[in-house]
Amino acid sequence: MPDLHHIGYWVDDLAAATDWARRVLGAGPFTVVERVDLGAGFRFRGEPAVLDHSAAFGRWGAIILELGVVHEVTPELGQALNVGHGNVSHLAWTTDDLDTEGARMAGAGCPLLTTSRAGAWADWFEGGPLFGHPVEIHQPTAGVRAMWRGVREAG
């Protein structure tokens, strides 16, 4: 079974949120990815969509904390992803096979929300009967693995 890799929260101010997480949670240091590249093929429920956001990743104990700020989002997608300050945006784990894990998620009552095949290969799913927020599954690329390794080693 997959292990929890990271948890994400939506914030209104990335600098203020990372500062608070450092001071109060002891998380960090944070690596900021401005304007995350989801690629031209980014889809929400199979249709082209916009999720223009920046994210900060920092070590928080055994996991990575991701804080995200949205610059622009397709309204229906924003609603599905619970975009709003302080909301859990997602929890995430990794897989070596997104298709197989996607089929397992669908079978568990977690329909596919988004697909991205750019800098990161990741699909988001509805939280199903347990989670009130989306679940993100990564099939990490070499670049994503290197970024995560840097976050873990810096913490």
Secondary structure, 3 states (H helix, E strand, C coil): CCCCCEEEEECCCHHHHHHHHHHHHCCCCEEEECCCCCCCCCEECCEECCEEEEEEEEEECCEEEEEEEEEEECHHHHHHCCCCCCCEEEEEEECCCHHHHHHHHHHCCCCEEEEEECCCEEEEECCCCCCCCCEEEECCCHHHHHHHHHHHHHC
